[in-house]
Amino acid sequence: MSCQGCGMNELLIEIKFEGAHDRFLLRDVSMHMRLRNALHHVEEDTLTIKEFGARELADFCENHLDRETIQFRLPGEDWRPLSELSVLQDTKWVEPLIIERRVYMHFQPIVDMNEQIYAYEALARFMDEEGSLLYPNTVFSAAKTRGRLYALDRLCRMKAVEEAVPLRAKTFINFIPTSIYSPEFCLKSTIELAAKLNADPSLFVFEVVETEKTEDLAHLKRILAFYKEKGFQYALDDVGEGFSSLEVLTELKPNYMKLDRVYVHGVSRDSAKQLTAELFLEAALRIGSIPLAEGIESREDFEWLKQRGYQLFQGYLFGKPSLPPIPRQEERAWNL
């Protein structure tokens, strides 16, 4: 059993009637939706209906009502004018992508000071129905619009674990903390998959992305504590943006802290970036976290960061994201 967010149940849309005249029509609209088998439930000035019913209502309102006074939302999200419902329709393509698991992983090496591979980062890549590549930002944006971000994040986590196991190497796997309602419940499938594949939990590093949008610190701490309890490690990305307080970092105690590429590119020549990199390094070492610089493209930047004490490095200088660096035959044998 999966949570509602991770599942792909039929999309339900809440419709709110604000104008006095519009509220008067609520009874007639709800009756019509019930006859069409589109009504989920009704309360006061709000209808919850199936997606096809919302499309019909939007068409009706376009000709007979002011669509700006009628709002819609997906459960738990912000209200928007009904005139924007078409955006929801335009992103429906993301659902079959998730259902059909049209995602595969590329792996980018993470190296140590001697340029030896220490780990890999798993990066999701997506395909449309014809097999053409889709940009990750486009896919995640569409999933967020349709309230499917939870399902997509889960799919990517599971796929990353599946494809990382044959590497027999430490692997960084991204996850979005706001997509996890309850770690004990939402992460159960990830834990079970790792156990089924006889994977060593210590080889997986779950990397928090969108840290600048992490407002519920207590919830994040609960997620990270759950990972730690199960033997996994975790990393924080964009630390300077989301967690500027040393006190907060001490509470979270990440195994790894990533210096964002914004401060890495050109750091050997930019005094402002050098100051940021040095402060970041000091904070990481103070709390016992391993500092990792990402987005390295020049040897000058690599040498500068290495001389300052950075321990791990990632970027095009050492390798671009690519398909798993092992033969597919070996991967199949490992999964038997």
NORPE-V149028 format. One record per pair of residues at least 24 apart in sequence whose ideal C-beta (glycine too) atoms are under 10 Angstrom apart, sorted by the first residue. I is the first residue (numbers start at 0). J is the second residue. D is the distance in whole Angstrom. If there is no record, write none. Layout:
i = {I:I}
j = {J:J}
d = {D:D}
This chain:
i = {0:0:0:1:1:1:1:1:1:1:2:2:2:2:2:2:2:2:2:2:3:3:3:3:3:4:4:4:4:4:4:4:4:4:4:4:4:4:5:5:5:5:5:5:5:5:5:5:5:5:5:5:6:6:6:6:7:7:7:7:7:7:8:9:9:9:9:10:10:10:10:10:10:10:10:10:10:10:10:11:11:11:11:11:11:11:11:11:11:11:12:12:12:12:12:12:12:12:12:12:12:12:12:12:12:12:12:12:12:12:12:13:13:13:13:13:13:13:13:13:13:13:13:13:13:13:13:14:14:14:14:14:14:14:14:14:14:14:14:14:14:14:14:14:14:15:15:15:15:15:15:15:15:15:15:15:16:16:16:16:16:16:16:16:16:17:17:17:17:17:17:17:18:18:18:18:18:18:19:20:20:20:21:21:21:21:21:22:24:24:24:24:24:28:28:28:28:28:28:28:31:31:31:32:45:45:46:47:50:50:50:50:50:53:53:53:53:54:54:54:54:56:56:57:57:57:57:57:57:57:58:60:72:73:73:73:73:74:75:76:76:76:83:86:86:86:87:87:87:88:89:89:89:90:90:90:90:90:90:90:90:90:91:91:91:91:92:92:92:92:92:92:93:93:93:93:93:93:93:93:93:93:93:93:93:93:93:94:94:94:94:94:94:95:95:96:96:96:96:96:96:96:96:96:96:96:97:97:97:97:97:97:97:97:97:97:98:98:99:99:100:100:100:100:101:101:101:101:101:101:101:101:102:102:102:102:102:102:102:102:102:102:102:103:103:103:103:103:104:104:104:104:104:104:104:104:104:104:104:104:105:105:105:105:105:105:106:106:106:106:106:106:106:106:106:106:106:106:106:106:107:107:107:107:107:107:107:107:107:107:108:108:108:108:108:108:108:108:108:108:109:109:109:109:109:109:109:109:109:109:109:109:109:109:109:110:110:110:110:110:110:110:110:110:111:111:111:111:112:112:112:112:112:112:112:112:112:113:114:114:114:114:114:116:116:116:116:116:116:117:117:117:117:117:117:117:117:118:118:118:118:118:118:118:118:118:118:118:118:118:118:119:119:119:119:119:119:119:119:119:119:119:119:119:119:120:120:120:120:120:120:120:120:120:120:120:120:120:120:121:121:121:121:121:121:121:121:121:121:121:121:121:121:121:121:121:121:122:122:122:122:122:122:122:123:123:123:123:123:123:123:123:123:124:124:125:125:125:135:139:139:139:142:143:143:143:147:148:148:148:149:149:149:149:149:149:150:151:151:152:152:152:152:152:152:153:153:153:153:153:153:156:156:156:156:156:156:156:157:157:157:157:157:158:159:159:159:160:160:160:160:160:160:160:160:160:161:161:161:161:161:161:161:162:162:162:162:163:163:163:163:163:163:164:164:164:164:164:164:164:164:164:164:164:164:165:165:165:165:165:165:165:165:165:165:165:166:166:166:166:166:166:167:167:167:167:167:167:168:168:168:169:169:169:169:169:169:170:170:170:170:170:170:171:171:171:171:171:171:171:171:171:171:171:171:171:172:172:172:172:172:172:172:173:173:173:173:173:173:173:174:174:174:174:174:174:174:174:175:175:175:175:175:176:176:176:176:176:176:176:176:176:176:176:176:176:176:177:177:177:177:177:177:177:178:179:179:179:179:179:180:181:181:181:181:182:182:182:182:182:182:182:182:182:182:183:183:183:183:185:185:186:186:186:186:186:189:189:189:190:190:190:190:190:193:193:193:194:196:196:197:199:199:200:200:200:200:200:200:201:201:201:201:202:202:202:203:203:203:203:203:204:204:204:204:204:204:204:204:204:205:205:205:205:205:206:206:206:206:206:206:206:206:206:207:207:207:207:207:207:207:207:207:207:207:208:208:208:208:208:208:209:209:209:209:210:210:210:210:210:210:210:210:210:210:211:211:211:211:211:211:211:212:212:212:213:213:213:213:214:216:216:216:216:216:216:217:219:219:219:220:220:220:220:223:223:223:223:223:224:224:226:227:227:232:234:234:234:235:235:236:236:237:237:237:238:238:238:238:238:239:239:239:239:239:242:243:243:244:245:245:245:245:245:246:248:248:248:248:248:249:249:249:249:249:250:251:251:252:252:252:253:253:253:253:253:254:254:254:255:255:255:255:255:255:255:256:256:256:256:256:256:256:256:256:257:257:257:257:257:257:257:257:257:257:258:258:258:258:258:258:258:258:258:258:258:259:259:259:260:260:260:260:260:260:260:261:261:262:262:262:263:263:263:263:263:263:263:263:263:263:263:263:263:263:264:264:264:264:264:264:265:265:265:265:265:266:266:266:266:266:266:266:266:266:266:267:267:267:267:267:267:267:267:267:268:268:268:268:269:272:272:273:273:273:276:276:276:276:276:277:277:279:280:280:280:280:280:281:281:283:283:283:284:284}
j = {184:187:188:149:150:153:184:185:187:188:149:150:153:179:180:181:184:185:187:188:74:146:149:150:180:74:75:146:147:148:149:150:152:153:178:179:180:185:97:147:149:150:151:152:153:154:178:179:180:184:185:188:147:149:150:153:94:95:97:98:147:150:150:39:49:50:51:49:50:51:53:73:74:87:91:94:145:146:147:39:40:47:48:49:50:52:53:73:74:146:37:39:46:47:48:49:50:51:52:53:54:56:57:71:72:73:74:81:84:87:146:39:40:42:45:46:47:48:53:70:71:72:73:74:75:76:78:41:44:45:46:47:48:52:53:56:57:60:69:70:71:72:78:81:84:43:44:45:46:68:69:70:71:72:78:81:43:44:45:46:64:68:69:70:81:44:65:67:68:69:70:78:44:64:65:67:68:69:68:64:65:68:60:64:65:68:69:68:59:60:63:64:69:52:55:56:59:60:64:69:55:56:59:56:70:72:71:74:84:87:88:91:145:81:84:87:88:84:85:87:88:81:84:81:82:83:84:85:87:88:84:84:146:144:145:146:147:146:146:143:144:146:144:141:144:145:144:145:146:145:141:144:145:137:138:140:141:142:143:144:145:147:141:144:145:147:127:128:133:138:141:145:125:133:137:138:139:140:141:142:143:144:145:147:148:150:151:141:142:145:147:150:151:127:128:125:126:127:128:133:138:141:142:147:151:154:125:138:142:145:147:150:151:153:154:155:150:154:126:128:154:157:158:161:125:126:127:128:130:133:138:154:126:133:135:138:151:154:155:157:158:159:162:158:161:162:322:323:155:158:159:160:161:162:163:170:172:320:322:323:162:319:320:321:322:323:159:162:163:166:168:170:171:318:320:321:322:323:324:325:171:293:313:314:315:317:318:319:320:321:168:312:313:314:317:318:319:320:321:324:168:169:170:171:204:255:257:291:293:311:312:313:314:317:318:295:301:311:312:313:314:316:317:318:305:310:311:312:301:304:305:306:308:309:310:311:312:305:301:305:312:316:317:166:168:169:317:318:324:168:169:289:291:310:311:312:313:163:166:168:169:170:171:202:203:204:234:255:291:311:313:163:166:168:169:170:171:172:204:313:318:320:321:323:324:159:163:170:171:172:173:204:206:234:257:291:293:313:320:155:156:158:159:160:161:162:163:166:170:171:172:173:203:204:206:320:323:155:159:171:172:173:320:321:151:152:154:155:156:158:159:172:173:320:322:151:154:155:173:175:208:209:178:175:177:178:178:175:177:178:175:177:178:179:180:185:178:175:178:176:177:178:179:185:208:178:179:185:186:188:189:185:186:188:189:192:203:205:188:189:191:192:193:192:189:203:205:188:189:190:192:193:195:196:198:203:192:193:195:196:198:330:334:322:323:330:334:193:196:198:202:203:323:192:193:195:196:197:198:199:202:203:330:333:334:196:323:325:326:327:329:330:331:332:333:334:202:323:324:325:330:333:198:199:202:325:329:333:202:324:325:199:201:202:203:204:232:198:202:203:204:205:206:203:204:205:206:232:233:234:236:255:257:291:293:313:203:204:205:206:231:233:234:205:206:207:208:209:234:236:205:206:207:208:209:222:226:233:207:208:209:212:213:205:207:208:209:210:212:213:215:216:218:219:221:222:223:209:212:213:214:215:218:219:209:218:219:221:222:225:218:218:221:222:225:218:219:221:222:223:224:225:226:228:229:221:222:225:228:222:225:222:225:226:229:231:226:229:231:225:226:229:230:231:229:230:231:229:333:334:333:230:231:226:227:229:230:231:232:230:231:232:254:230:231:232:229:230:231:232:233:231:232:233:234:253:254:255:289:291:231:232:233:234:254:232:233:234:235:236:253:255:257:291:233:234:235:236:237:238:241:242:251:253:257:234:235:236:237:241:257:236:237:240:241:235:236:237:238:239:240:241:242:257:259:236:237:238:239:240:241:242:237:240:241:237:240:241:242:241:241:242:244:247:250:251:250:247:250:251:247:250:251:252:250:251:252:253:254:251:252:254:252:254:289:288:289:291:283:288:291:293:261:262:293:279:282:283:288:290:275:276:278:279:282:282:278:282:282:278:281:282:285:286:286:282:283:285:286:288:282:285:286:287:288:286:286:288:286:287:288:283:286:287:288:289:287:288:289:283:288:289:290:291:310:311:280:282:283:284:286:288:289:290:291:283:288:289:290:291:292:293:294:311:313:283:290:291:292:293:294:295:304:309:312:313:292:293:294:292:293:294:295:296:313:314:293:294:292:293:294:292:293:294:295:296:297:300:301:303:304:309:312:313:314:294:295:296:297:300:314:296:297:299:300:303:292:294:295:297:299:300:301:303:304:307:297:298:299:300:301:302:303:304:306:297:299:300:303:300:300:303:303:304:307:300:303:304:307:309:307:308:309:304:307:308:309:310:307:308:308:309:310:308:310}
d = {9:9:10:9:9:8:9:8:9:7:7:10:9:9:6:7:6:6:10:10:9:10:8:10:9:10:9:8:9:8:3:7:9:8:7:9:6:8:10:10:5:5:9:8:5:9:9:9:9:9:7:8:10:9:7:10:6:10:6:6:7:6:10:9:6:7:9:7:5:10:9:7:10:8:9:8:7:7:9:5:9:6:7:7:8:10:9:8:6:9:10:9:9:7:6:8:6:10:8:4:9:9:10:5:7:7:8:10:8:8:9:9:10:10:6:7:5:8:9:9:6:5:7:6:9:9:8:10:9:7:5:8:6:9:7:6:9:10:7:7:5:9:10:7:9:9:6:5:8:10:7:5:7:8:6:9:9:5:8:8:9:8:6:9:10:7:10:9:5:7:7:9:10:8:7:10:4:8:10:8:9:9:9:6:8:6:6:10:10:10:9:7:10:9:10:7:8:10:10:10:8:9:9:8:9:10:10:8:9:8:8:8:9:8:6:8:9:7:9:9:7:7:9:6:8:10:5:8:10:9:10:9:9:9:8:4:10:8:8:9:10:7:10:10:6:9:6:6:9:9:8:8:10:9:10:8:4:8:9:5:5:9:9:10:7:10:8:8:9:9:7:9:9:9:9:6:9:9:4:5:9:8:6:6:10:9:7:9:9:7:6:9:10:10:7:6:8:7:8:8:7:9:9:9:8:9:10:9:7:10:6:5:6:9:6:10:9:9:9:9:6:9:7:10:6:5:8:8:9:8:9:9:8:10:9:8:8:6:6:9:5:9:10:7:10:7:8:9:8:6:6:10:8:4:7:9:9:9:8:7:9:8:4:6:6:8:9:8:8:7:9:7:10:9:7:7:8:6:7:10:9:9:6:8:9:8:6:7:4:8:9:9:7:10:5:4:9:9:9:8:10:8:9:7:9:9:10:7:8:6:7:5:9:8:9:9:9:7:5:7:9:9:5:8:10:7:6:8:9:10:5:10:9:8:7:8:8:10:9:10:8:9:7:10:7:9:8:8:9:8:7:10:9:9:6:9:10:10:9:6:4:6:6:9:10:7:10:9:9:8:9:7:6:6:7:5:7:10:10:9:9:9:10:9:8:9:10:7:4:8:8:9:7:9:10:10:8:7:8:8:9:8:4:9:10:7:6:9:6:7:5:7:10:10:9:9:9:9:9:9:10:8:5:10:9:10:9:5:9:7:7:10:8:8:9:9:10:9:10:8:10:10:9:9:10:9:10:7:8:5:9:9:5:8:8:8:9:9:8:10:9:4:8:9:9:7:9:7:9:7:8:10:8:9:5:9:10:8:7:6:10:6:10:10:9:9:10:10:6:10:5:6:10:7:7:7:7:10:10:7:10:10:8:9:6:8:10:10:9:8:8:7:8:9:8:10:5:8:5:9:9:9:9:7:7:9:7:6:9:9:6:4:9:9:4:7:8:6:7:6:9:9:9:9:8:9:10:8:7:9:10:9:8:5:8:6:8:10:6:6:7:10:10:8:5:8:5:9:10:6:9:8:9:9:10:9:6:7:5:7:9:10:10:8:5:8:5:9:9:8:5:7:7:7:10:8:9:9:8:6:6:9:9:10:6:8:8:8:9:6:8:10:7:5:10:6:9:7:7:7:9:8:8:9:9:8:9:9:6:9:9:9:9:9:9:9:10:6:5:9:8:4:8:9:10:9:10:7:10:9:10:8:6:8:8:9:9:9:9:9:9:6:9:9:8:9:8:9:9:7:10:8:10:9:10:6:3:5:8:6:7:7:10:10:9:9:10:9:5:7:9:7:5:6:5:9:7:6:10:10:6:7:5:7:10:10:7:4:8:6:9:8:7:10:7:7:5:6:9:9:8:9:9:8:10:10:10:5:8:10:10:8:8:10:8:6:6:5:7:9:6:3:6:10:10:10:6:10:9:4:4:9:10:9:8:10:10:6:8:10:10:9:10:7:8:8:10:10:10:7:10:7:6:10:10:6:8:8:10:10:10:10:8:9:10:9:9:7:10:8:9:8:9:10:10:7:8:8:9:10:7:10:8:6:9:9:10:9:10:10:9:6:7:7:10:6:8:8:5:8:9:8:5:9:10:9:8:9:6:7:7:9:8:9:5:9:9:7:7:8:6:5:8:5:9:7:9:7:4:10:8:5:7:6:7:10:10:10:8:5:8:5:9:9:8:8:7:7:5:7:9:10:8:8:10:10:9:7:7:8:5:2:8:9:9:7:10:8:8:10:9:5:7:5:6:8:10:6:9:10:7:9:9:9:7:6:8:7:8:7:9:9:8:9:7:10:8:10:9:9:9:5:10:6:7:9:7:9:4:5:9:7:4:8:10:10:8:9:9:10:9:10:8:10:8:10:8:7:7:8:6:9:9:9:6:6:6:9:10:9:9:9:9:7:9}
